[in-house]
Every structure is written in C-alpha cells, then in structure tokens.
Amino acid sequence: MRVMRRVVIIGGGISGLALAFRLRQRRPETEITVLESDSRPGGKVRTERHDGFVVEAGPNGFLETKPSTRQLCRDLGLENELIAASEASRKHRFLFVNERLQALPGGPVGLLRSHLLGWRGKFGVLSELIRRRAVPDKDETVAEFFRRRMGREAADVLGDALVTGIHGGDPELLSMKSAFPRAAEMETKHGSVIRGFLRSAKQRRQEAKARGEPPPKAGAMWSFRDGLGRLIESLTERRPPICGVRVRRIERVESGWLIRGDGNDSWPADSVVLACPAFEQAAIVADLDPQLA
C-alpha cells in the first residue's frame, strides 16, 4: 500500500478545506497543502458582517438532510453555534425582479396571483403538468430543460434563480442531469416534473402513515449565528490554505506529481486532489489528459 506523505489539494473552498481537516484527523503524519486561487478561502461561501448585521454573499446555510455537514460541525466544536432557520423563512422567499422584491409562489393559487411571471409564463409553468414531449437523447442544460418544459419566461426567471441560488452557476452551461438529477428523473418516470414531485411527496406521506408516524417535514436549514463563514474560519484555523495561487498544470514525475503555478512556483506531491470548479480542473489537466479535460 502506497503511503501518502504529501497531499496537495487544489481548491480552498468548503470541499477542499473539509477534506484537509478529515485527512489531518485520519493521517496526522501526512503533509497537507491547500492551494486557493482567490485572495481568500471559502469559495462561494462568503459572510459580510457590518454594524451588527450578518449578510451572506453566497449560500446561507445547509440542509439537515446532509448529515455529513452536521457531523463536520460537531467535530469542529461548532455544534452549539448552529441555529435553525425559522419556518417562516422557508415559506417566504423572494426574487429581485423588475426592480422590486417578488414573493416566490407556494402553489398554483400563489402562482396565479404572483407578479413574478406574466400570464404566458404562468401558463407555461401550469401546463408542465400536461405537456407531453419526448425526452431528448442528449444531456440538456438547465436552461434548455426549463424552456422545453415550462417556456422561455419561466426559464429566464425561475430556472436562472434556481441555478444561481443553489449552484452559483450559469443555467446555459450547467447539465440538468448533473445539477438536478431528481427533476430529470421525475420527467422520465412520470412524464412531468411537477407531477413526479407531487406523487413522491404523497408516497412519503402514505409510508409515514403506515408506520404510524406524523407526515414528514421538509429538511430544516441550518447556519451559524455569525453566518456560514464561521465554518470556513474554523476550517482555515486548522489548515490555512495558500491563497492567491493560480495552478497552471500538473505533471507526472518520477517521485509522484508536480503541481506548477505561475512563474517558478511548484509543489511536489504523492497525491493530488482537485477540489476547484470543473472549468478550472479542465484547464489544469489539459496537458496531462486532454480527453479527461
């Protein structure tokens, strides 16, 4: 079994920092280096604190359906700092459209009353239930999927907001099957995304009732009193990344791997982990493996 004495993690976001923490736990003898291209760690997670206010510039929490994140908080000693989002915050969400905040509708009646979409956009969403179209063989982007299932207006408003809020990406570029696999599966299985999720929710309620349990609730959202950036700060304290490093390529050498940055910057490694965005990974491995890139 090969011993990993030197591990270089490319990407100082939540994934790279959490990996460094877990590696240090399980292999304390390993030399771990985290390289981050930005001037600060955390990736999309960024918390601004001003005059007693906490503002999230990226994600604002994580769902309790992700037990690994809760366990990470416990292992970092942050369990007592966690706070759950209120039920009201889950039901009252808004988009900034047409120079004002617009409430996200919570159902068909709310959609009809909403000013978020015009009548054509509303019809596109509601008609998704009865729209019959063959599922394309190709892997669609999120934008293509929404335009096909709900129309252009719904794609421009709802599809864009969904991708930005969850993935912080471009709906014209992100794969639907990769970003939202359950939604794509619902269309294939039930012929409609909305119908599929309604049936899935009904089935969960019936199964809970058969077990003598109360109806299942949506997973609660959790964060910290000082914002999600608290998690990044705690991870950074344990394994500070080297920030402002632009990795250009990875080379295979006799001793293992060599990570090259700008100028003469380089880092030898026995193992390399790519925890940066996919487009950065593609550029880094382009010379090493063009097909993979």
Contacts in CASP RR format, 6 or more apart in sequence:
PFRMAT RR
TARGET T0000
AUTHOR 0000-0000-0000
METHOD contacts of the structure
MODEL  1
MRVMRRVVIIGGGISGLALAFRLRQRRPETEITVLESDSRPGGKVRTERH
DGFVVEAGPNGFLETKPSTRQLCRDLGLENELIAASEASRKHRFLFVNER
LQALPGGPVGLLRSHLLGWRGKFGVLSELIRRRAVPDKDETVAEFFRRRM
GREAADVLGDALVTGIHGGDPELLSMKSAFPRAAEMETKHGSVIRGFLRS
AKQRRQEAKARGEPPPKAGAMWSFRDGLGRLIESLTERRPPICGVRVRRI
ERVESGWLIRGDGNDSWPADSVVLACPAFEQAAIVADLDPQLA
2 270 0 8 1.000
3 270 0 8 1.000
4 27 0 8 1.000
4 30 0 8 1.000
4 270 0 8 1.000
4 271 0 8 1.000
5 29 0 8 1.000
5 30 0 8 1.000
5 31 0 8 1.000
5 270 0 8 1.000
6 30 0 8 1.000
6 31 0 8 1.000
6 33 0 8 1.000
6 268 0 8 1.000
6 269 0 8 1.000
6 270 0 8 1.000
6 271 0 8 1.000
7 23 0 8 1.000
7 30 0 8 1.000
7 31 0 8 1.000
7 32 0 8 1.000
7 33 0 8 1.000
7 269 0 8 1.000
7 270 0 8 1.000
7 271 0 8 1.000
7 272 0 8 1.000
7 273 0 8 1.000
8 33 0 8 1.000
8 34 0 8 1.000
8 35 0 8 1.000
8 257 0 8 1.000
8 259 0 8 1.000
8 267 0 8 1.000
8 269 0 8 1.000
8 271 0 8 1.000
8 272 0 8 1.000
8 273 0 8 1.000
9 16 0 8 1.000
9 19 0 8 1.000
9 20 0 8 1.000
9 32 0 8 1.000
9 33 0 8 1.000
9 34 0 8 1.000
9 35 0 8 1.000
9 272 0 8 1.000
9 273 0 8 1.000
9 275 0 8 1.000
10 35 0 8 1.000
10 247 0 8 1.000
10 259 0 8 1.000
10 272 0 8 1.000
10 273 0 8 1.000
10 274 0 8 1.000
10 275 0 8 1.000
10 276 0 8 1.000
10 280 0 8 1.000
10 284 0 8 1.000
11 34 0 8 1.000
11 35 0 8 1.000
11 36 0 8 1.000
11 37 0 8 1.000
11 43 0 8 1.000
11 241 0 8 1.000
11 274 0 8 1.000
11 275 0 8 1.000
11 276 0 8 1.000
12 34 0 8 1.000
12 35 0 8 1.000
12 36 0 8 1.000
12 41 0 8 1.000
12 42 0 8 1.000
12 43 0 8 1.000
12 241 0 8 1.000
12 275 0 8 1.000
12 276 0 8 1.000
13 36 0 8 1.000
13 41 0 8 1.000
13 42 0 8 1.000
13 43 0 8 1.000
13 44 0 8 1.000
13 45 0 8 1.000
13 232 0 8 1.000
13 275 0 8 1.000
14 42 0 8 1.000
14 43 0 8 1.000
14 45 0 8 1.000
14 231 0 8 1.000
14 232 0 8 1.000
14 235 0 8 1.000
15 275 0 8 1.000
16 34 0 8 1.000
16 273 0 8 1.000
16 275 0 8 1.000
17 34 0 8 1.000
17 41 0 8 1.000
17 42 0 8 1.000
17 232 0 8 1.000
17 235 0 8 1.000
17 236 0 8 1.000
17 239 0 8 1.000
17 241 0 8 1.000
18 72 0 8 1.000
18 235 0 8 1.000
19 273 0 8 1.000
19 275 0 8 1.000
20 32 0 8 1.000
20 34 0 8 1.000
20 235 0 8 1.000
20 238 0 8 1.000
20 239 0 8 1.000
20 241 0 8 1.000
21 72 0 8 1.000
21 75 0 8 1.000
21 76 0 8 1.000
21 235 0 8 1.000
21 238 0 8 1.000
21 239 0 8 1.000
23 30 0 8 1.000
23 32 0 8 1.000
24 30 0 8 1.000
24 32 0 8 1.000
24 238 0 8 1.000
24 239 0 8 1.000
25 75 0 8 1.000
32 239 0 8 1.000
33 242 0 8 1.000
33 267 0 8 1.000
33 269 0 8 1.000
34 41 0 8 1.000
34 239 0 8 1.000
34 240 0 8 1.000
34 241 0 8 1.000
34 242 0 8 1.000
35 241 0 8 1.000
35 242 0 8 1.000
35 245 0 8 1.000
35 247 0 8 1.000
35 259 0 8 1.000
35 267 0 8 1.000
36 42 0 8 1.000
36 43 0 8 1.000
36 241 0 8 1.000
36 242 0 8 1.000
36 243 0 8 1.000
36 244 0 8 1.000
36 245 0 8 1.000
37 244 0 8 1.000
37 245 0 8 1.000
37 246 0 8 1.000
37 247 0 8 1.000
37 276 0 8 1.000
37 280 0 8 1.000
38 243 0 8 1.000
38 244 0 8 1.000
39 243 0 8 1.000
39 244 0 8 1.000
40 46 0 8 1.000
40 243 0 8 1.000
41 232 0 8 1.000
41 235 0 8 1.000
41 236 0 8 1.000
41 240 0 8 1.000
41 241 0 8 1.000
41 243 0 8 1.000
42 229 0 8 1.000
42 232 0 8 1.000
42 236 0 8 1.000
44 58 0 8 1.000
44 59 0 8 1.000
44 168 0 8 1.000
45 58 0 8 1.000
45 59 0 8 1.000
45 228 0 8 1.000
45 229 0 8 1.000
45 231 0 8 1.000
45 232 0 8 1.000
46 56 0 8 1.000
46 57 0 8 1.000
46 58 0 8 1.000
46 229 0 8 1.000
47 54 0 8 1.000
47 55 0 8 1.000
47 56 0 8 1.000
47 57 0 8 1.000
47 226 0 8 1.000
47 227 0 8 1.000
47 228 0 8 1.000
47 229 0 8 1.000
47 230 0 8 1.000
48 54 0 8 1.000
48 55 0 8 1.000
48 56 0 8 1.000
48 57 0 8 1.000
49 55 0 8 1.000
49 226 0 8 1.000
54 225 0 8 1.000
54 226 0 8 1.000
54 227 0 8 1.000
56 223 0 8 1.000
56 227 0 8 1.000
56 228 0 8 1.000
58 228 0 8 1.000
59 165 0 8 1.000
59 228 0 8 1.000
60 221 0 8 1.000
60 223 0 8 1.000
60 227 0 8 1.000
60 228 0 8 1.000
61 85 0 8 1.000
61 221 0 8 1.000
61 222 0 8 1.000
61 223 0 8 1.000
61 228 0 8 1.000
62 69 0 8 1.000
62 221 0 8 1.000
62 222 0 8 1.000
62 223 0 8 1.000
62 228 0 8 1.000
63 219 0 8 1.000
63 220 0 8 1.000
63 221 0 8 1.000
63 222 0 8 1.000
64 70 0 8 1.000
64 219 0 8 1.000
64 220 0 8 1.000
64 221 0 8 1.000
64 222 0 8 1.000
65 219 0 8 1.000
70 82 0 8 1.000
70 222 0 8 1.000
72 231 0 8 1.000
73 79 0 8 1.000
73 82 0 8 1.000
73 231 0 8 1.000
76 231 0 8 1.000
76 234 0 8 1.000
76 235 0 8 1.000
76 238 0 8 1.000
77 234 0 8 1.000
78 224 0 8 1.000
78 230 0 8 1.000
78 231 0 8 1.000
78 234 0 8 1.000
81 224 0 8 1.000
81 225 0 8 1.000
81 226 0 8 1.000
81 230 0 8 1.000
82 222 0 8 1.000
82 223 0 8 1.000
82 224 0 8 1.000
83 222 0 8 1.000
83 223 0 8 1.000
83 224 0 8 1.000
83 225 0 8 1.000
84 220 0 8 1.000
84 221 0 8 1.000
84 222 0 8 1.000
85 220 0 8 1.000
85 221 0 8 1.000
85 222 0 8 1.000
85 223 0 8 1.000
89 221 0 8 1.000
90 218 0 8 1.000
90 221 0 8 1.000
91 106 0 8 1.000
92 103 0 8 1.000
93 103 0 8 1.000
93 104 0 8 1.000
94 101 0 8 1.000
94 102 0 8 1.000
94 103 0 8 1.000
94 104 0 8 1.000
95 101 0 8 1.000
95 102 0 8 1.000
95 104 0 8 1.000
95 116 0 8 1.000
95 157 0 8 1.000
95 161 0 8 1.000
96 102 0 8 1.000
97 116 0 8 1.000
97 157 0 8 1.000
98 115 0 8 1.000
102 114 0 8 1.000
102 115 0 8 1.000
102 116 0 8 1.000
103 114 0 8 1.000
103 116 0 8 1.000
104 116 0 8 1.000
105 111 0 8 1.000
105 113 0 8 1.000
105 114 0 8 1.000
105 116 0 8 1.000
108 126 0 8 1.000
111 117 0 8 1.000
111 122 0 8 1.000
111 125 0 8 1.000
111 126 0 8 1.000
112 122 0 8 1.000
114 122 0 8 1.000
116 157 0 8 1.000
116 158 0 8 1.000
117 125 0 8 1.000
117 153 0 8 1.000
117 154 0 8 1.000
117 157 0 8 1.000
117 158 0 8 1.000
118 153 0 8 1.000
120 153 0 8 1.000
121 150 0 8 1.000
121 151 0 8 1.000
121 153 0 8 1.000
121 154 0 8 1.000
124 150 0 8 1.000
124 151 0 8 1.000
124 153 0 8 1.000
124 154 0 8 1.000
125 150 0 8 1.000
125 154 0 8 1.000
125 158 0 8 1.000
127 150 0 8 1.000
128 149 0 8 1.000
128 150 0 8 1.000
128 192 0 8 1.000
128 193 0 8 1.000
128 194 0 8 1.000
129 192 0 8 1.000
129 194 0 8 1.000
129 195 0 8 1.000
130 192 0 8 1.000
131 149 0 8 1.000
131 192 0 8 1.000
132 191 0 8 1.000
133 148 0 8 1.000
133 149 0 8 1.000
135 187 0 8 1.000
135 188 0 8 1.000
136 148 0 8 1.000
139 175 0 8 1.000
139 176 0 8 1.000
139 177 0 8 1.000
139 178 0 8 1.000
140 148 0 8 1.000
140 175 0 8 1.000
140 176 0 8 1.000
140 177 0 8 1.000
141 171 0 8 1.000
141 172 0 8 1.000
141 173 0 8 1.000
141 174 0 8 1.000
141 175 0 8 1.000
141 176 0 8 1.000
142 159 0 8 1.000
142 162 0 8 1.000
142 163 0 8 1.000
142 171 0 8 1.000
142 172 0 8 1.000
142 174 0 8 1.000
142 175 0 8 1.000
142 176 0 8 1.000
142 179 0 8 1.000
142 180 0 8 1.000
143 155 0 8 1.000
143 159 0 8 1.000
143 160 0 8 1.000
143 171 0 8 1.000
143 172 0 8 1.000
144 176 0 8 1.000
145 176 0 8 1.000
145 183 0 8 1.000
145 184 0 8 1.000
146 154 0 8 1.000
146 155 0 8 1.000
146 158 0 8 1.000
146 159 0 8 1.000
146 171 0 8 1.000
147 155 0 8 1.000
149 187 0 8 1.000
149 193 0 8 1.000
150 158 0 8 1.000
155 171 0 8 1.000
159 171 0 8 1.000
160 171 0 8 1.000
162 171 0 8 1.000
162 180 0 8 1.000
163 169 0 8 1.000
163 170 0 8 1.000
163 171 0 8 1.000
163 174 0 8 1.000
163 179 0 8 1.000
166 179 0 8 1.000
167 174 0 8 1.000
167 179 0 8 1.000
176 183 0 8 1.000
176 184 0 8 1.000
177 184 0 8 1.000
183 193 0 8 1.000
183 197 0 8 1.000
186 192 0 8 1.000
186 193 0 8 1.000
186 195 0 8 1.000
186 196 0 8 1.000
186 197 0 8 1.000
186 200 0 8 1.000
187 193 0 8 1.000
189 196 0 8 1.000
190 196 0 8 1.000
190 199 0 8 1.000
204 216 0 8 1.000
205 215 0 8 1.000
205 216 0 8 1.000
208 214 0 8 1.000
208 215 0 8 1.000
208 216 0 8 1.000
209 215 0 8 1.000
224 230 0 8 1.000
224 231 0 8 1.000
245 261 0 8 1.000
245 262 0 8 1.000
245 265 0 8 1.000
246 261 0 8 1.000
246 262 0 8 1.000
247 259 0 8 1.000
247 260 0 8 1.000
247 261 0 8 1.000
247 276 0 8 1.000
247 280 0 8 1.000
247 284 0 8 1.000
248 260 0 8 1.000
248 261 0 8 1.000
248 262 0 8 1.000
248 284 0 8 1.000
249 260 0 8 1.000
249 261 0 8 1.000
249 284 0 8 1.000
249 285 0 8 1.000
249 286 0 8 1.000
249 287 0 8 1.000
249 288 0 8 1.000
250 257 0 8 1.000
250 258 0 8 1.000
250 259 0 8 1.000
250 260 0 8 1.000
250 272 0 8 1.000
250 284 0 8 1.000
250 285 0 8 1.000
250 288 0 8 1.000
251 257 0 8 1.000
251 258 0 8 1.000
251 259 0 8 1.000
251 260 0 8 1.000
251 287 0 8 1.000
251 288 0 8 1.000
252 258 0 8 1.000
252 288 0 8 1.000
253 268 0 8 1.000
255 268 0 8 1.000
256 268 0 8 1.000
256 269 0 8 1.000
256 270 0 8 1.000
257 268 0 8 1.000
257 269 0 8 1.000
257 270 0 8 1.000
257 271 0 8 1.000
257 272 0 8 1.000
258 266 0 8 1.000
258 267 0 8 1.000
258 268 0 8 1.000
258 269 0 8 1.000
259 266 0 8 1.000
259 267 0 8 1.000
259 268 0 8 1.000
259 269 0 8 1.000
259 272 0 8 1.000
260 266 0 8 1.000
274 281 0 8 1.000
274 284 0 8 1.000
274 285 0 8 1.000
276 284 0 8 1.000
281 293 0 8 1.000
282 293 0 8 1.000
283 293 0 8 1.000
285 292 0 8 1.000
285 293 0 8 1.000
286 293 0 8 1.000
END
